[in-house]
């Protein structure tokens, strides 16, 4: 199913990242983020690249890895 619409799956992965981050489930959020970023790279989904970078920054900040 993912192969049919990689942009949709990438976006869903990034949304799941935000949900898990807000639930303080950082390991799960990182897993979703990694998959979303992978899809962005593999399919050259430039419009989603900024959203992925923003999600990574928020996740790292909330996890205490960015001061």
C-alpha positions as a Python dict, from the first residue, in 0.01 Angstrom:
ca = {
    (1, 'X'): (0, 0, 0),
    (2, 'X'): (284, 236, 85),
    (3, 'X'): (420, 208, -267),
    (4, 'X'): (93, 338, -411),
    (5, 'X'): (126, 680, -247),
    (6, 'X'): (458, 736, -72),
    (7, 'X'): (379, 1103, -8),
    (8, 'X'): (68, 1010, 186),
    (9, 'X'): (258, 754, 393),
    (10, 'X'): (540, 999, 458),
    (11, 'X'): (290, 1259, 576),
    (12, 'X'): (113, 1003, 795),
    (13, 'X'): (447, 903, 948),
    (14, 'X'): (527, 1266, 1027),
    (15, 'X'): (183, 1315, 1184),
    (16, 'X'): (234, 1001, 1392),
    (17, 'X'): (569, 1147, 1501),
    (18, 'X'): (394, 1454, 1637),
    (19, 'X'): (131, 1249, 1821),
    (20, 'X'): (388, 1023, 1984),
    (21, 'X'): (607, 1320, 2074),
    (22, 'X'): (315, 1486, 2251),
    (23, 'X'): (253, 1158, 2436),
    (24, 'X'): (623, 1161, 2534),
    (25, 'X'): (676, 832, 2354),
    (26, 'X'): (1007, 948, 2210),
    (27, 'X'): (1137, 612, 2088),
    (28, 'X'): (815, 546, 1897),
    (29, 'X'): (816, 900, 1760),
    (30, 'X'): (1173, 853, 1638),
    (31, 'X'): (1073, 532, 1459),
    (32, 'X'): (790, 709, 1275),
    (33, 'X'): (1016, 1002, 1197),
    (34, 'X'): (1287, 779, 1053),
    (35, 'X'): (1036, 613, 821),
    (36, 'X'): (892, 946, 712),
    (37, 'X'): (1239, 1086, 643),
    (38, 'X'): (1332, 773, 449),
    (39, 'X'): (1028, 810, 225),
    (40, 'X'): (1102, 1180, 175),
    (41, 'X'): (1455, 1096, 59),
    (42, 'X'): (1368, 791, -152),
    (43, 'X'): (1088, 964, -340),
    (44, 'X'): (1233, 1316, -347),
    (45, 'X'): (933, 1457, -162),
    (46, 'X'): (1076, 1807, -132),
    (47, 'X'): (755, 1967, 1),
    (48, 'X'): (765, 1730, 300),
    (49, 'X'): (1137, 1772, 368),
    (50, 'X'): (1083, 2093, 567),
    (51, 'X'): (808, 1931, 773),
    (52, 'X'): (1039, 1636, 849),
    (53, 'X'): (1319, 1871, 959),
    (54, 'X'): (1078, 2064, 1179),
    (55, 'X'): (946, 1741, 1333),
    (56, 'X'): (1303, 1626, 1405),
    (57, 'X'): (1387, 1957, 1573),
    (58, 'X'): (1077, 1945, 1791),
    (59, 'X'): (1140, 1585, 1887),
    (60, 'X'): (1501, 1649, 1980),
    (61, 'X'): (1408, 1962, 2176),
    (62, 'X'): (1135, 1784, 2371),
    (63, 'X'): (1367, 1493, 2441),
    (64, 'X'): (1625, 1736, 2580),
    (65, 'X'): (1883, 1688, 2308),
    (66, 'X'): (1867, 2053, 2197),
    (67, 'X'): (1915, 2324, 2455),
}
